[in-house]
Amino acid sequence: MSYVCPICNGLDSAPVLLCPNCHQETVDCGLQEDYAGPYSPYVASSHAQTIPAAANQCLHLMHCPHCLTEFSYAADTWYVPGRI
Protein backbone atom coordinates (compact mmCIF):
# COMPACT_ATOMS: atom_id res chain seq x y z
CA MET A 1 0.00 0.00 0.00
CA SER A 2 1.51 3.30 -1.10
CA TYR A 3 0.43 6.89 -0.81
CA VAL A 4 1.76 9.83 -2.81
CA CYS A 5 1.31 13.54 -2.31
CA PRO A 6 -0.28 14.99 -5.45
CA ILE A 7 1.24 18.42 -4.74
CA CYS A 8 4.81 17.15 -4.22
CA ASN A 9 4.57 14.99 -7.35
CA GLY A 10 3.13 17.71 -9.60
CA LEU A 11 -0.20 15.93 -10.09
CA ASP A 12 -2.18 18.77 -8.51
CA SER A 13 -1.47 22.29 -7.36
CA ALA A 14 -1.64 23.55 -3.81
CA PRO A 15 -4.96 25.18 -2.96
CA VAL A 16 -5.14 28.94 -2.64
CA LEU A 17 -5.05 29.53 1.11
CA LEU A 18 -5.42 32.88 2.79
CA CYS A 19 -3.11 33.99 5.55
CA PRO A 20 -4.80 33.76 8.96
CA ASN A 21 -3.10 37.02 9.94
CA CYS A 22 -3.59 39.43 7.01
CA HIS A 23 -5.95 37.44 4.71
CA GLN A 24 -3.64 37.68 1.68
CA GLU A 25 -2.83 34.69 -0.56
CA THR A 26 -0.06 32.40 0.67
CA VAL A 27 2.62 30.46 -1.20
CA ASP A 28 3.33 26.74 -0.85
CA CYS A 29 6.99 26.30 0.16
CA GLY A 30 7.03 22.50 -0.02
CA LEU A 31 7.41 19.86 2.64
CA GLN A 32 7.56 21.21 6.15
CA GLU A 33 10.09 18.56 7.20
CA ASP A 34 12.58 19.82 4.57
CA TYR A 35 13.08 22.90 6.76
CA ALA A 36 13.91 20.92 9.92
CA GLY A 37 17.69 20.84 9.50
CA PRO A 38 20.61 20.92 7.08
CA TYR A 39 20.40 17.21 6.21
CA SER A 40 16.64 16.72 6.45
CA PRO A 41 16.05 16.51 2.65
CA TYR A 42 18.40 13.50 2.59
CA VAL A 43 16.80 11.63 5.48
CA ALA A 44 13.95 9.18 4.89
CA SER A 45 10.49 10.67 5.31
CA SER A 46 9.50 10.49 8.96
CA HIS A 47 6.49 12.76 9.47
CA ALA A 48 4.05 9.85 9.17
CA GLN A 49 5.86 8.09 12.02
CA THR A 50 6.19 11.09 14.32
CA ILE A 51 2.69 12.45 13.76
CA PRO A 52 0.22 9.51 13.79
CA ALA A 53 -2.72 11.64 12.63
CA ALA A 54 -0.75 12.57 9.48
CA ALA A 55 -0.35 9.00 8.22
CA ASN A 56 -2.24 9.77 5.00
CA GLN A 57 -1.31 13.43 4.79
CA CYS A 58 1.70 15.42 3.64
CA LEU A 59 2.55 18.50 5.71
CA HIS A 60 3.40 21.55 3.60
CA LEU A 61 4.79 24.86 4.80
CA MET A 62 2.66 27.81 3.68
CA HIS A 63 4.22 31.28 3.65
CA CYS A 64 2.63 34.71 3.40
CA PRO A 65 4.94 37.06 1.45
CA HIS A 66 2.97 40.05 2.72
CA CYS A 67 3.26 39.67 6.52
CA LEU A 68 5.79 36.77 6.66
CA THR A 69 3.42 34.48 8.57
CA GLU A 70 4.04 30.74 8.16
CA PHE A 71 1.74 27.84 8.92
CA SER A 72 1.26 24.16 8.07
CA TYR A 73 -1.17 22.73 5.55
CA ALA A 74 -1.96 19.01 5.62
CA ALA A 75 -2.47 17.84 2.04
CA ASP A 76 -4.35 14.57 1.63
CA THR A 77 -2.28 11.91 -0.10
CA TRP A 78 -3.60 9.68 -2.88
CA TYR A 79 -3.66 5.90 -2.58
CA VAL A 80 -1.69 4.13 -5.30
CA PRO A 81 -2.26 0.37 -5.52
CA GLY A 82 0.81 -1.83 -5.68
CA ARG A 83 4.38 -0.86 -4.97
CA ILE A 84 6.05 2.34 -6.08
Order of alpha helices (4+ residues) and beta strands (2+ residues): beta-beta-alpha-beta-beta-beta
